[in-house]
Amino acid sequence: MFRIDLINFTELSFIKHPEDVIAGELGESLALKCEFIGTFETLKWYKEEVEMFEMRNRYEIHTEEGISVLKIFRVAPQDIG
């Protein structure tokens, strides 16, 4: 299960929480997306209580203008859950 934490946020509300996504096959890429209104200092993605960090050629996190996207390149067994 993926979740998001925010640090030093003010008047934040989610418009769309990340949804469970099913990859067709291992090795495919997928994106998890959330939408929000408000301001914050830091947004962090987590999977099963472990913070997700950008890793070259594996994970990419892009946040701006009320949207945050976690892209997973080449889905692997450890990404399931």
N, C-alpha and C positions, 0 to 999 in steps of 0.2 A: 504494500500500500504506500503510495506517495503522499506527502503532505508538504505544506508551506509554512514557514515561520517568518514573522516580520519583526524587525527591531526598530524601536523608537517610532512607532506609527501614531498618527493622529487621525481620528474620524475615518477609519478605514472600513469599508464594507465590500464583500465579494459580490460580484455580479454573477460570476460563474466559477465554481470550484473545479479543480482538476477532476476529470472523469476517468474511470477505469477504461483502459484502452487494450484491445486485443490485437497483437501483431499476428499477421497471417502465418509467418514462418520465422524461425530463428534466422538471423542474418539480415532481416529487413530493418528499415528505420521507422521510427514513429515519433510523434510529438505529443506532449501533454501541455495543456494550456489552461490558464486561469485569467479571469478578468476582474478588475477591482476599481474602486473609486477611493481616493485618499492619498496621503503621502506617508512615506516611511524612509528610514535611513538605509535599511538593508532588507532584502528579501532572500530567503534561503529555501531551497528544495530539500526534502528528506525522503528517504526510502527506508521503511522499517527502523526509524529512529537514528539513521546514519545520514549525515549531511552529504548531499550530492555536490561534487565539485566538477567544474569543467575539466574535461580531460581531452586532450587533442585526439581527434578521430574517434571518440567514444560518446562524450556528452557535451552538449552546448546549452548554455542558459542565456536567454535574451529577455531583458525586462525594460519596458518603456511605455509611456503614455497609457497606463492602465491595463497593460497586458504583460504576462510573463509566460514564456514558453521554455520547456525543457525538452530538447531534442535528444533522442537516443539513437545513435548510429550503430548499425549491426547488432540488433537485439541478441543478447546472450542469455543462457540459462539463469545467471545471477540477477538478471533484470526482472525476472518473473516474481510476482508477489505484490 
